[in-house]
Amino acid sequence: MATDSGLVLPFDNSYARLPERFYARLPPTPVAAPRLLKLNVALARQLGLDPDVLASPDGVEVLAGNRVAVGSDPIALAYAGHQFGGFSPQLGDGRAILLGEVVDRDGIRRDIQLKGSGPTPFSRRGDGRAALGPVLREYLVSEAMHVLGIATTRSLAAVSTGEPVWRETALPGAVLTRVASSHIRVGTFQFFAARGDLEALRLLADHVIGRHYPEARAAARPHRALFERVIDGQARLVAQWLLVGFIHGVMNTDNTSIAGETIDYGPCAFMNAYDPATVYSSIDTQGRYAYANQPRIAPWNLARFGETLLPLLDDDSDAALAQANESLATFQPRFAAALLKGLRHKLGLFTEHEGDAGLADDLLKAMAANQADFTLTFRRLGDAAADPAADAAVRDQFLDPAAFDAWAARWRERLTREPQDGPARRAAMHATNPIYIPRNHRVEAVLAAAIERDDYTPFDELMTVLARPFEERPEFAAYALPPTDDQSNYKTFCGT
């Protein structure tokens, strides 16, 4: 059993002060031979933590789960959830331990959690461990999402365990230290709703209001205000995903964060050629969580959240249902507005004109029909917006370049109604259209080097590239390229 280390961290554990039925209290399970692989120095400093202390032998013991820092109150959170549409009344942290919460340099409370830290009462016969590949994937992709400006959990550290985990074969084990605004999910509310525990629902809702949405306290109906703020956060988040071609891959209600962050990077991936039906997850055989389905799944998940809040919205069940449905109906206009705003910026349109939505939609249709690369098409449009001679690089993305030409004439006419000159427009477009994303084949290559050869040089270089995704650098030109045909048959796995 883990014992207290001499390491003191500035934890203030509000969730652990909720009633015992909200979690299981237990320490992480020690590992054989912890080795620090990656430490996010900038994030550590933002959290008010000393990176040198975290990298010390005592710090690595804490990050591996071998010891518990003074001030930590480790717990595994209880939650339920709909997984691919089917409800499980008890899921919970089956391989994660929340060490505690810190208040960062901006005054924002953050969870610090170990993922892959051993079995808990919620493990459902699982080993509670994580393989190295999924840990490194989440570390890399979550940090890439952060610099792309997308709300996300983040990664503080990755530690190898010196022990194998058994999946289809033996794989090296690892522990991820994950940082989140909180780990409260739609499924957390479902856990108590399924048990008819109204007291716990009210405590949880009030805790979330206090932690994430304090302005809702002053609303005439605070719990309805909470619902609408979560709706707004999810609408903006899913729009952000679509604007960079991101596919979460497993949008279950237990992976829907109440804080509006991207959480649980399992079978996630980034789209190459634009195709709304794109699915990478090996377990999503029906395409439930395909790229274009994400805006439909989000309100479905939010409806499940609304169901849990009904007893808090109104004593009259009919009135409560009417309020919930009225609030839920705001998702689509919120999402559509966020998506259109983002698409305007991607097209170099910073004023609003009728017909902009149709212009953007027509480009996407042409891209889908011509297998145009999502990221490169928008990136090269920035160059073409400044100089029509740069059209060739955009046309090269289309199987039939004439499909771009027909659209481009309308786009250029629309640009004449914008105030910027060419260089200013290009700079603005390049600031919103990345040149580098975590291309799936690149991610797999660096994971293979780390897992098979213990070589982290490719991983570090990819992290360097992705740290500045909007800045084109000639020495990294290859990282902008889409996969070759033999690299395109790509599947992702959840890693559990």
C-alpha positions as CSV (number, residue, x, y, z in Angstrom):
1,M,0.0,0.0,0.0
2,A,1.2,3.5,-0.8
3,T,2.6,5.5,2.1
4,D,3.0,9.3,2.6
5,S,6.0,10.7,0.9
6,G,7.9,13.7,2.2
7,L,6.6,15.7,-0.8
8,V,4.1,18.3,0.1
9,L,1.8,19.6,-2.7
10,P,-0.7,22.5,-2.3
11,F,-3.9,20.4,-2.5
12,D,-7.3,21.7,-1.6
13,N,-9.7,18.8,-2.1
14,S,-13.3,20.0,-2.4
15,Y,-14.7,16.9,-4.1
16,A,-13.4,14.7,-1.3
17,R,-15.4,16.7,1.1
18,L,-18.6,15.6,-0.5
19,P,-20.4,12.5,1.0
20,E,-18.6,9.1,0.8
21,R,-21.1,7.7,-1.7
22,F,-19.6,10.1,-4.3
23,Y,-16.4,8.1,-4.5
24,A,-14.2,5.4,-3.1
25,R,-11.3,6.4,-0.9
26,L,-8.1,4.5,-1.7
27,P,-4.5,5.1,-2.6
28,P,-3.0,4.2,-6.0
29,T,-1.4,0.8,-6.4
30,P,2.4,1.0,-6.5
31,V,4.4,-0.1,-9.5
32,A,7.7,-1.9,-9.9
33,A,10.1,0.5,-11.4
34,P,8.8,4.0,-12.2
35,R,10.7,6.1,-14.7
36,L,9.7,9.6,-15.6
37,L,9.2,9.8,-19.4
38,K,7.7,13.2,-19.9
39,L,7.0,16.2,-17.7
40,N,5.1,19.2,-18.8
41,V,7.2,21.9,-17.2
42,A,5.1,24.9,-18.4
43,L,1.9,23.3,-17.1
44,A,3.6,22.4,-13.8
45,R,4.5,26.1,-13.3
46,Q,1.0,27.2,-14.2
47,L,-0.3,24.9,-11.5
48,G,2.0,26.5,-9.0
49,L,4.1,23.3,-8.8
50,D,7.9,23.1,-8.9
51,P,8.9,21.0,-11.9
52,D,12.2,20.2,-10.4
53,V,10.5,18.7,-7.3
54,L,8.1,16.7,-9.6
55,A,11.1,15.3,-11.5
56,S,12.9,14.4,-8.3
57,P,12.9,10.8,-7.0
58,D,10.1,11.6,-4.5
59,G,8.2,13.4,-7.2
60,V,8.3,10.5,-9.6
61,E,7.2,8.2,-6.8
62,V,4.1,10.3,-6.4
63,L,3.5,10.6,-10.2
64,A,3.7,6.8,-10.4
65,G,1.3,6.2,-7.5
66,N,4.0,4.6,-5.3
67,R,3.6,7.3,-2.6
68,V,1.0,9.8,-1.7
69,A,2.0,13.4,-1.3
70,V,1.2,15.2,1.9
71,G,-2.0,17.1,1.3
72,S,-3.4,14.5,-1.2
73,D,-6.7,12.8,-0.5
74,P,-6.8,10.1,-3.2
75,I,-10.3,9.0,-4.4
76,A,-11.8,7.1,-7.3
77,L,-15.0,8.9,-8.5
78,A,-18.3,7.2,-9.0
79,Y,-20.3,7.7,-12.2
80,A,-22.6,5.9,-14.6
81,G,-23.1,6.4,-18.3
82,H,-24.6,5.6,-21.7
83,Q,-22.0,3.8,-23.7
84,F,-23.0,3.6,-27.4
85,G,-26.5,4.2,-26.4
86,G,-26.8,1.5,-23.7
87,F,-27.0,2.6,-20.1
88,S,-24.6,1.2,-17.4
89,P,-25.7,2.3,-13.9
90,Q,-22.2,2.0,-12.5
91,L,-19.0,2.7,-14.2
92,G,-16.7,5.0,-12.3
93,D,-12.9,5.4,-12.2
94,G,-11.8,1.9,-12.9
95,R,-8.2,2.8,-13.5
96,A,-7.8,6.3,-12.2
97,I,-7.3,8.0,-8.9
98,L,-8.0,11.7,-8.2
99,L,-5.0,12.8,-6.1
100,G,-6.6,16.2,-5.3
101,E,-7.2,19.7,-6.5
102,V,-4.9,22.7,-6.7
103,V,-5.7,26.3,-7.4
104,D,-3.5,27.5,-10.3
105,R,-1.8,30.8,-10.8
106,D,-4.9,32.2,-12.4
107,G,-7.0,31.2,-9.4
108,I,-8.7,28.4,-11.3
109,R,-9.2,25.1,-9.4
110,R,-7.7,22.0,-11.3
111,D,-8.0,18.3,-10.6
112,I,-4.8,16.3,-10.7
113,Q,-5.5,12.7,-11.5
114,L,-3.4,9.5,-12.1
115,K,-4.7,7.4,-15.0
116,G,-3.5,3.8,-15.0
117,S,-2.9,3.8,-11.3
118,G,-4.3,0.4,-10.5
119,P,-7.7,-1.3,-9.7
120,T,-10.5,0.4,-7.8
121,P,-13.9,-0.8,-6.7
122,F,-15.1,0.4,-10.1
123,S,-12.7,-1.7,-12.2
124,R,-15.3,-4.3,-13.2
125,R,-12.6,-7.1,-13.3
126,G,-10.2,-4.8,-15.2
127,D,-6.5,-4.5,-14.1
128,G,-6.8,-0.8,-13.5
129,R,-3.6,-0.2,-15.6
130,A,-2.8,1.7,-18.8
131,A,-0.5,0.7,-21.6
132,L,2.3,3.1,-22.7
133,G,0.8,3.8,-26.1
134,P,-2.5,5.2,-25.0
135,V,-0.8,7.2,-22.3
136,L,1.6,8.8,-24.8
137,R,-1.3,9.4,-27.3
138,E,-3.3,11.3,-24.7
139,Y,-0.3,13.3,-23.6
140,L,0.5,14.3,-27.2
141,V,-3.1,14.9,-28.5
142,S,-4.4,16.7,-25.4
143,E,-1.5,19.1,-25.5
144,A,-1.9,19.6,-29.2
145,M,-5.6,20.4,-28.7
146,H,-4.6,22.9,-26.0
147,V,-2.4,24.9,-28.3
148,L,-5.1,24.8,-31.0
149,G,-7.2,26.7,-28.6
150,I,-9.7,23.9,-27.8
151,A,-11.0,23.3,-24.3
152,T,-9.3,20.1,-23.0
153,T,-8.0,18.2,-20.2
154,R,-4.2,18.4,-20.2
155,S,-1.2,16.1,-19.4
156,L,1.3,16.9,-16.7
157,A,3.4,13.8,-16.8
158,A,3.9,10.3,-18.2
159,V,5.7,7.7,-16.1
160,S,6.6,4.1,-17.2
161,T,5.9,1.5,-14.6
162,G,8.5,-1.2,-15.4
163,E,5.6,-3.7,-15.5
164,P,3.7,-5.2,-18.5
165,V,0.0,-4.9,-19.0
166,W,-1.9,-7.6,-20.8
167,R,-4.2,-6.8,-23.6
168,E,-4.1,-8.9,-26.8
169,T,-0.3,-9.2,-26.0
170,A,2.0,-7.9,-23.3
171,L,2.6,-4.2,-23.5
172,P,4.7,-1.8,-21.5
173,G,2.7,-0.1,-18.7
174,A,2.5,3.6,-17.9
175,V,0.7,6.1,-15.7
176,L,-0.6,9.5,-17.0
177,T,-1.0,12.5,-14.8
178,R,-4.0,14.3,-16.1
179,V,-5.2,17.8,-15.3
180,A,-8.8,18.9,-15.7
181,S,-11.1,21.7,-14.6
182,S,-12.9,18.8,-13.0
183,H,-13.6,15.2,-13.8
184,I,-17.4,15.6,-13.3
185,R,-19.3,14.1,-16.2
186,V,-22.9,13.8,-17.3
187,G,-22.5,10.2,-16.1
188,T,-21.8,11.5,-12.6
189,F,-25.3,12.9,-12.5
190,Q,-26.7,9.8,-14.0
191,F,-25.1,7.7,-11.2
192,F,-27.2,9.4,-8.6
193,A,-30.3,9.8,-10.8
194,A,-30.4,6.0,-11.4
195,R,-30.5,5.5,-7.6
196,G,-33.2,8.1,-7.0
197,D,-30.7,10.0,-4.7
198,L,-32.2,13.5,-4.9
199,E,-30.0,14.7,-2.1
200,A,-26.8,13.7,-3.9
201,L,-28.1,15.2,-7.1
202,R,-28.7,18.5,-5.4
203,L,-25.3,18.5,-3.7
204,L,-23.6,17.6,-6.9
205,A,-25.4,20.3,-8.9
206,D,-24.6,22.9,-6.3
207,H,-21.0,21.8,-6.2
208,V,-20.7,22.2,-10.0
209,I,-22.4,25.7,-9.8
210,G,-19.9,26.8,-7.1
211,R,-16.9,25.4,-8.9
212,H,-17.6,26.1,-12.6
213,Y,-20.6,28.4,-13.0
214,P,-20.9,30.7,-9.9
215,E,-22.9,33.2,-11.9
216,A,-25.7,30.7,-12.1
217,R,-26.3,31.2,-8.3
218,A,-27.8,34.6,-9.0
219,A,-30.2,33.2,-11.7
220,A,-34.0,32.9,-10.9
221,R,-33.6,29.2,-11.5
222,P,-30.0,28.2,-10.7
223,H,-30.2,24.6,-11.8
224,R,-31.7,25.6,-15.2
225,A,-29.0,28.1,-15.6
226,L,-26.5,25.3,-14.9
227,F,-28.1,23.2,-17.6
228,E,-27.9,26.0,-20.1
229,R,-24.3,26.8,-19.4
230,V,-23.3,23.2,-19.9
231,I,-25.3,23.2,-23.1
232,D,-23.4,26.3,-24.3
233,G,-20.1,24.8,-23.4
234,Q,-20.8,21.6,-25.3
235,A,-22.1,23.5,-28.3
236,R,-18.9,25.6,-28.6
237,L,-16.7,22.5,-27.9
238,V,-18.2,20.4,-30.6
239,A,-18.0,23.3,-33.1
240,Q,-14.3,23.6,-32.2
241,W,-13.8,19.9,-32.9
242,L,-15.4,20.1,-36.4
243,L,-13.3,23.2,-37.3
244,V,-10.0,21.2,-36.9
245,G,-11.3,17.9,-38.3
246,F,-11.2,16.2,-34.8
247,I,-13.2,13.0,-34.2
248,H,-13.5,12.1,-30.5
249,G,-14.4,8.6,-31.2
250,V,-16.3,7.7,-28.0
251,M,-18.8,10.4,-27.1
252,N,-20.5,8.4,-24.3
253,T,-22.2,10.3,-21.6
254,D,-19.4,9.3,-19.2
255,N,-17.0,11.1,-21.5
256,T,-19.1,14.3,-21.6
257,S,-17.5,16.8,-19.3
258,I,-19.7,19.2,-17.3
259,A,-16.8,21.7,-17.5
260,G,-17.0,21.7,-21.3
261,E,-13.6,20.2,-21.9
262,T,-12.5,17.4,-24.2
263,I,-11.9,14.4,-22.0
264,D,-10.8,10.8,-22.5
265,Y,-8.6,10.6,-25.6
266,G,-9.2,6.9,-26.5
267,P,-10.0,6.2,-30.1
268,C,-9.6,9.8,-31.2
269,A,-8.2,10.9,-34.5
270,F,-7.9,13.8,-36.9
271,M,-9.5,13.6,-40.4
272,N,-7.3,13.8,-43.5
273,A,-9.4,13.9,-46.6
274,Y,-12.7,15.6,-45.8
275,D,-15.5,13.1,-45.5
276,P,-18.4,13.7,-43.0
277,A,-18.8,10.0,-42.5
278,T,-15.3,9.5,-41.3
279,V,-14.9,7.0,-38.4
280,Y,-11.6,5.7,-37.1
281,S,-12.6,3.8,-33.9
282,S,-12.4,0.1,-34.3
283,I,-15.4,-0.4,-31.9
284,D,-17.7,2.2,-33.6
285,T,-18.8,-0.3,-36.3
286,Q,-22.1,1.6,-36.9
287,G,-20.6,5.1,-37.1
288,R,-22.5,6.4,-34.2
289,Y,-19.7,8.8,-33.4
290,A,-18.6,9.7,-36.9
291,Y,-17.3,13.2,-37.6
292,A,-20.6,14.6,-38.8
293,N,-22.6,12.8,-36.1
294,Q,-20.9,14.6,-33.3
295,P,-23.3,17.6,-33.4
296,R,-26.2,15.2,-33.1
297,I,-24.7,13.1,-30.3
298,A,-23.9,16.1,-28.1
299,P,-27.6,17.1,-27.6
300,W,-28.5,13.5,-27.1
301,N,-26.0,13.3,-24.3
302,L,-27.3,16.7,-23.0
303,A,-30.8,15.4,-23.0
304,R,-29.6,12.6,-20.6
305,F,-28.1,15.3,-18.4
306,G,-31.4,17.2,-18.5
307,E,-33.3,14.1,-17.4
308,T,-31.1,13.9,-14.2
309,L,-31.9,17.6,-13.4
310,L,-35.7,17.3,-13.8
311,P,-36.4,17.0,-10.0
312,L,-34.2,20.1,-9.4
313,L,-35.9,22.2,-12.1
314,D,-39.5,22.2,-10.8
315,D,-41.6,20.2,-8.4
316,D,-44.2,19.8,-11.1
317,S,-42.8,17.1,-13.5
318,D,-44.5,18.5,-16.6
319,A,-43.2,22.0,-15.9
320,A,-39.7,20.6,-15.3
321,L,-39.8,18.7,-18.6
322,A,-41.0,21.8,-20.5
323,Q,-38.1,23.8,-19.0
324,A,-35.5,21.2,-19.9
325,N,-36.8,20.9,-23.5
326,E,-36.9,24.6,-23.9
327,S,-33.3,24.9,-22.7
328,L,-32.1,21.9,-24.8
329,A,-33.6,23.5,-27.9
330,T,-30.9,26.2,-27.6
331,F,-28.1,23.8,-28.4
332,Q,-28.6,23.8,-32.2
333,P,-28.6,27.6,-32.7
334,R,-25.6,27.9,-30.3
335,F,-23.7,25.2,-32.1
336,A,-24.6,26.6,-35.6
337,A,-23.5,30.1,-34.6
338,A,-20.2,28.9,-33.2
339,L,-19.5,26.7,-36.3
340,L,-20.4,29.5,-38.7
341,K,-18.3,32.0,-36.9
342,G,-15.4,29.6,-37.1
343,L,-15.9,28.8,-40.7
344,R,-16.1,32.5,-41.6
345,H,-12.7,33.0,-40.0
346,K,-11.3,30.0,-41.8
347,L,-12.4,31.5,-45.0
348,G,-11.1,35.0,-44.2
349,L,-14.5,36.5,-43.6
350,F,-14.6,38.7,-40.5
351,T,-17.8,40.5,-41.2
352,E,-21.2,38.8,-41.4
353,H,-23.1,38.7,-44.7
354,E,-26.1,36.7,-45.8
355,G,-25.0,33.7,-47.9
356,D,-21.8,33.0,-45.8
357,A,-23.2,29.7,-44.5
358,G,-24.0,28.6,-48.0
359,L,-20.6,29.6,-49.3
360,A,-18.9,27.6,-46.6
361,D,-21.2,24.6,-47.1
362,D,-20.6,24.6,-50.8
363,L,-16.8,24.4,-50.3
364,L,-17.2,21.5,-47.8
365,K,-19.4,19.7,-50.4
366,A,-16.8,20.2,-53.1
367,M,-14.0,19.0,-50.7
368,A,-16.0,15.9,-49.9
369,A,-16.7,15.1,-53.5
370,N,-13.0,15.6,-54.4
371,Q,-11.2,14.0,-51.4
372,A,-9.6,17.3,-50.5
373,D,-7.4,17.3,-47.4
374,F,-9.3,19.2,-44.7
375,T,-6.3,20.9,-43.0
376,L,-4.3,21.8,-46.1
377,T,-7.3,23.1,-48.1
378,F,-8.1,25.7,-45.5
379,R,-4.4,26.5,-44.8
380,R,-3.6,27.1,-48.5
381,L,-6.7,29.2,-48.9
382,G,-4.9,31.8,-46.7
383,D,-2.2,32.1,-49.3
384,A,-4.7,32.2,-52.1
385,A,-6.6,35.0,-50.3
386,A,-3.5,37.2,-50.5
387,D,-2.4,36.2,-54.0
388,P,-4.5,34.4,-56.7
389,A,-1.2,32.9,-58.0
390,A,-1.3,30.6,-54.9
391,D,-4.5,29.0,-56.1
392,A,-2.5,26.1,-57.5
393,A,-1.7,24.8,-54.1
394,V,-5.4,24.7,-53.2
395,R,-6.4,23.2,-56.6
396,D,-3.9,20.4,-55.9
397,Q,-6.1,19.2,-53.1
398,F,-9.0,18.5,-55.4
399,L,-9.4,15.4,-57.6
400,D,-11.1,17.8,-60.1
401,P,-9.4,21.2,-59.7
402,A,-12.3,22.8,-61.6
403,A,-14.5,22.2,-58.6
404,F,-12.4,24.7,-56.6
405,D,-12.3,27.2,-59.5
406,A,-16.1,27.4,-59.6
407,W,-16.3,28.0,-55.9
408,A,-13.3,30.4,-55.7
409,A,-14.9,32.9,-58.0
410,R,-17.8,33.3,-55.6
411,W,-15.4,33.4,-52.6
412,R,-13.2,36.1,-54.2
413,E,-16.3,38.3,-54.8
414,R,-17.2,37.9,-51.2
415,L,-13.7,38.9,-50.1
416,T,-14.2,42.2,-51.8
417,R,-16.6,43.1,-49.0
418,E,-13.9,42.6,-46.3
419,P,-11.8,45.5,-45.1
420,Q,-8.4,43.8,-44.9
421,D,-5.7,43.9,-47.5
422,G,-4.2,40.6,-48.8
423,P,-1.3,40.3,-46.3
424,A,-3.5,41.1,-43.4
425,R,-6.2,38.6,-44.5
426,R,-3.6,35.9,-45.0
427,A,-2.1,36.5,-41.5
428,A,-5.6,36.3,-40.0
429,M,-6.4,33.1,-41.8
430,H,-3.1,31.5,-40.9
431,A,-3.8,32.3,-37.3
432,T,-6.9,30.2,-37.3
433,N,-6.1,27.5,-39.9
434,P,-3.2,25.2,-38.6
435,I,-0.6,23.8,-40.9
436,Y,0.3,21.1,-38.4
437,I,-2.1,18.7,-36.7
438,P,-1.5,15.3,-35.0
439,R,-1.6,13.4,-38.3
440,N,-2.6,9.9,-37.4
441,H,0.3,8.2,-39.2
442,R,2.7,10.6,-37.5
443,V,1.3,9.8,-34.1
444,E,1.5,6.1,-34.7
445,A,5.1,6.3,-35.9
446,V,6.3,8.1,-32.7
447,L,4.4,5.8,-30.5
448,A,5.9,2.8,-32.2
449,A,9.4,4.2,-31.7
450,A,8.8,4.7,-28.0
451,I,7.1,1.4,-27.4
452,E,9.3,-0.8,-29.6
453,R,12.7,0.9,-29.2
454,D,12.4,3.1,-26.2
455,D,13.3,6.0,-28.5
456,Y,11.6,9.2,-27.6
457,T,13.4,11.4,-30.1
458,P,10.5,11.2,-32.7
459,F,8.0,11.9,-30.0
460,D,9.8,15.0,-28.8
461,E,10.2,16.3,-32.4
462,L,6.4,15.8,-33.0
463,M,5.7,17.6,-29.8
464,T,8.0,20.5,-30.9
465,V,6.1,20.7,-34.2
466,L,2.7,20.7,-32.7
467,A,3.6,23.3,-30.0
468,R,3.4,25.9,-32.8
469,P,0.7,24.6,-35.1
470,F,0.0,27.9,-37.0
471,E,3.6,28.7,-37.8
472,E,4.9,27.2,-41.0
473,R,8.5,26.1,-40.6
474,P,10.4,24.7,-43.7
475,E,12.4,22.2,-41.7
476,F,9.2,20.5,-40.6
477,A,7.4,20.6,-44.0
478,A,6.9,16.8,-44.0
479,Y,4.8,17.0,-40.9
480,A,2.1,18.9,-42.9
481,L,1.7,16.2,-45.5
482,P,-1.3,13.8,-45.4
483,P,-0.7,10.1,-45.3
484,T,0.3,8.1,-48.3
485,D,-2.2,5.5,-49.6
486,D,-0.5,2.7,-47.6
487,Q,-0.8,4.8,-44.4
488,S,-4.5,5.7,-44.9
489,N,-6.2,2.5,-43.7
490,Y,-6.2,3.7,-40.1
491,K,-8.0,2.3,-37.0
492,T,-7.9,3.5,-33.4
493,F,-8.5,1.6,-30.3
494,C,-9.7,2.7,-26.9
495,G,-6.7,1.4,-25.0
496,T,-8.6,0.0,-22.0
